[in-house]
Amino acid sequence: MLKKYTILFLILFLCVRYPPSMAQEQKAETFGCETNPTGNPIGGGVGYSNILTAGDFTVKNADELLKALKQAKPGQVIFVPDGVKIDLSAYKDIEIPGGLTLAGTRGRGGSLGARIFTKRKTGTLFVSAGDEVRVTGLRFEGPFAGRRSLNYNAYFLRLNHYDAEVDNCEIYNFNQNGVSASAGAMKVHVHHNYFHHIQQDGGGYAVSANSSDVRVIANKFDYGRHHIASSGSPGAGYEAAWNLIGPNATSHHFDMHGGRDRGDGTNIAGDWMHIHHNTFQGRHRHVAIRGTPCQSAKIHNNWFSGPASRKISSGGNTKVYRNIYGPKKILEK
């Protein structure tokens, strides 16, 4: 019995004398996207790990793609090889059935990914037609890269269903909208993409997050008007984390609209927002919450590196803490 107590005393003594280091107790706090923990490069491309190299259907032109979309069954992959260019200017609202993956090889061996493009000046190129749609490893090009307001609006992808994923794509030149998650599109994951030149005055939304469960993770944004936007209707909410926001936006970067924008007589700006570990390089306001979220908005551990004098605006119910500012990385008090 004496031996047992002696051992216990020795253990307690050593714990007090040699406590675990802080590094062992907790991970070091990080700011901005530089310590991206996803295991894949921000914006996707070279170094991305989850690249498909074959499919149940291999398509090289518009006719083959449209035929495959009609024939493919849930769980199957439609593959577009590297170097292929597909002109879909004659089409709009092309349905991607539930359970399908549309894939290319962006990032593999330096591949830019097959290029799917439209010169059509109005309408939406693709729409989801069921749950569990994935679009990955491709380039999608719209008809206009500029910022001036035109008499047409081009959209890339409208998601209306559960569990959609858009990853490792380059999406650009859709003057009105890139990826749009409607109110019914739950569990949307938009990650490791490069969005650019989506910047029309009065539009220019790279990601529209209008459902209550949109995750925007490890993307690269540049040459946009509002990189992430939401109508702010009751129920809307999104998380944005480990994104790199370039210096060339034309207006504020992330937002949540309020009741005055919708004209519904409320001051509601969605349900929730969680904006953390992003690096903002632009000169415009970084986050604009144009009302009061029903639950809360949390904005923390970001690096607001640009020269904007007003970083965040909100109507209330918003907690801003533990962010760093400017090129010298000054921690807010």
N, C-alpha and C positions, 0 to 999 in steps of 0.2 A: 504493500500500500504506500509506504514511504517513497519507494522508487517511482511510483505512478505520479505522485504530487510533485516530485522533483522534476520530472520531465515536463509537466504542465507549466511549472514555474519558469523553466528554461525557455519554453516556447513563448510565453508572454513577455519575458525579458527581451528576447531577440526582436519581437514585433515592435516593442516600444523603442529599442535602441536603433533598429535599422528599419524604419518605416518604408513602405513602397514609395517609389518615386512618383512625382506628379504625372510623368509620362505613362506610368503603369496604371494610375488611378483613373485618368481621363485623357482622351485625345485632345491635342492642341486645338484651340479655337481657330477657325479659318474664315477668311473674308473673300468675297468675289468668287469667280469661277475657276481660279487657277488650280485649286486642289480638287477639281472635279473627281468624284469618287465612283463614277459610273463604269470605269474600266474601258471606255471608248472615247475617242477624241470629240471634243465639242464641234458640232457642225458635221460630224460624220466624215466620210471619205477615207483617205489612206489611214490604215490602222484600225478601221472598224471591224469588229469580229464576226458579227452575225450576218454574213453575206451569203446569199444563195447563189449557186453556180449552175443550176439546172432546174427543170420543172416538168410537170406533166404535159404541158403544152409549150412549145417554143415558137415565138411569133416574130416576124420581121417586117410586117407591113400592117396597114390599117385593117384590111380585110381579114387577115389572120387573127389579129387581136380581137376584133368584134366577134368573129366566129367562135374563138376560144372562150370569150366571156359568156356566150350563150350555152356552150357545151360543158364547161367545167363544173365539177361537183364540189360541194363543201369539203375543205381540207386539201384541195388541189392547188398547184402553183402554175401561174402563167408567167413564163420566163422570157425576157427580152434581152438578147445577147449584147455584149459590148460592141459599140460601133454602129448599131442600128439607129436609124432615124425614122420616126413614124409621124406623118402629117395627119392630124385629126381635125383640120380646119373645117371640114364638111359636116362635123358632128357636134352635138352638145348633149348634156345630160346622159352621158354614157354610164350605164349602171354596172357597178361591181357587185355581183351577188354575194350573199352572206357566206362566210367561211373561206373565201378565196384570198389568195395572195398574188399580187402583181409585183414582180421582182426583176431587178437588174443587178449589175455587179459593181456599182459605184464604190470606188476605193480599192478594189482588188487589183493588185499589180499596177496601181496608179490609174486605174480606169476612172473616167469621168462619169460613166454610166450611160446607157442608151438614152437618146434624146427623143422625147415625145413632145410634140409642139402643136400649137394652134395659132392661126392667124385670124380666127373668128373674133369679131369685135364685141359680141354680146353673148351672154349666157354662161353657164357653168359647164366645164369640160367633163368632170366625173361626179357621180353621186353614189353613195352607198345604197345598196338594195337589200341589206340584211345585216345581221350581227357578225362580229369577228372578221372584219375586213382588214387586210394589211396591205400597205403600199410601201415598198422598200427598194432602195438601191438604184433609183432612176432620176433622170433630169426631166423637169416639166417646165416648158417655156410658153409664156403667154404672148399676146400681140403688142404690148406697149410697155416700155420701161420708164417713160418720163413721168413727171409729176403734175403736169397741167391737167385741168379738169376737161374731160372729153364728153361727147354725147353717147358714149358707150361704156359698159362696165363688163370686164372679163373676170371670171372666177375660176379657180382651179378645182377644188374638191369640196363638196358639201356632205357632211356626215350626219346621218339621221338615226343611227342605230347604236346598239350596245357593243362595247369592247372593240373599238377601232384603233388601229395603230398606223402611224405614218413615221417612218424612220429612215435615216441615211439617204435622204433625197435632197436634190437641189431644186428649189422652187422659185421661179422668178418671172418678172414681166407680166404678171396678172395685175392689172392696174387697180382693181377694186379689192380683191380678196384672194388669199392663198387657201388655207385650210379653215373651213367653217364648221364648228360643232353646233348643231341646232339644239333646242331645248330637250329633245328626246335622246340625244346622243350621250349616254352615260359611259363612264370608264373609257375616256378618250386619252390616248397616250401619243403625244407629238414630241419626238425626241431625236437628237443628233442629226438635224437637218440644217441646211443652209438656205435661208430666205433672204432674197434681196430684190431691189427694184420693184417693190410693191408700194407705190408712193403717190397715187393720184390724190390731188387736193379734194377734200370732201370724202375720201375713201381711204384706200391704201392700208388695209389690215392684213398683215401676214397670217395671224391666227385670230379667228373670232371664237371666243369661248362663251357660248350662250347656254350651256347646260350647267348642271351642278357638280360636275366631276370631270374636269379637264386638267391634264398634267402636261406642262410644257417644259421639257427638261433637256439641258445640254445642247441647245440649238445655237446657231450663229445667225444674227440679224444685222442687216445693214441696208442703207438706201430704202428706208421705209417711212411711212407717215406715222402710224401707230402699229408697233410690232405685235402687240397683243391688245385686243380690245374686247369688250363685252357690252351687250345692250344694258346690262345691269338689272334685268327683270328679276323679280323675286325668285329665288332658287338658284340663280347663276353663281358660279364660283370656280376659281382655278388656282392651281399652284404653278409658280414659275421659279425654277431653280437651276443653277449652274449654266445659265445662258450667257453668251457674250454678245453685247449690244454695241455695234460699231459706231463710229463718230458721225455718220452721214444721214441721220434721220432728219425729217423736215418738220416734225412736231413732237409732242410728248411721246414717250416710248411705250409704257404699259398703262392701260386705263380700265376703269369700270364706270360706265355711264350711269347717270342718275335719272330720277323721275322727270326733271325738267327737259332732259333730252328726249324722253319718250312721250312727254306731254300727258302723263297719266295722273297728275295731281298729287304724286307722292315725292318723297325725298329719298327713296330706296335706291341704293347702289349695290344691287346683288345681295347675296347672302354672305360670301366669304372670299378672302384672298389670302394667299400665303406666298410672299415674294422674298426669297432668300438666296444667298450665295450667287448672285448675279454680278457681272461687271458691266457697268454702264459707262460708255466713253463719249456719249453725245453731249451737245451743248444745250439741248432743250430739257424741259422738265422730265424727270425720269418716271414718276408715277403720278397719275392724276385720277383721283377717286371723286367722282362728281356727284356726291351725295353721301349717304350714311349706309354702310353695310348692315344687314339685319343681324348678323352674328358678329363678325369682326374682320378686320384686315390686319395682318401681321407682316411687318417689313423689317428684316433684320439680316445682319451678316453679309450685306451687299457692299460692293466697292463702287461708290459714285465718283468716278475718276475725272469726269468732264468738268467744264467750267460753269455749268448752269448755276445760277444764283438761287433758284427755287427748285429744290430737288423733288419735293413731294407736296401734293395738295390733297386735302380730304375734308369732307363735311362732318367727320366725327367717327367714333367707334373704331379708331385706327391706332395701332400701337407701332411706333417706329423706334427701334433700339438697336444698339450694337452694330452700327454701320460705320464704314470708314469713308473719308471724303478727300478728294483731290489727289494729285500725283504723289504727295508726301504721305498719303494713307493716314490721315488724322482721324482718330477714333472719336466718335461723338460722345459727349458726356451725358 
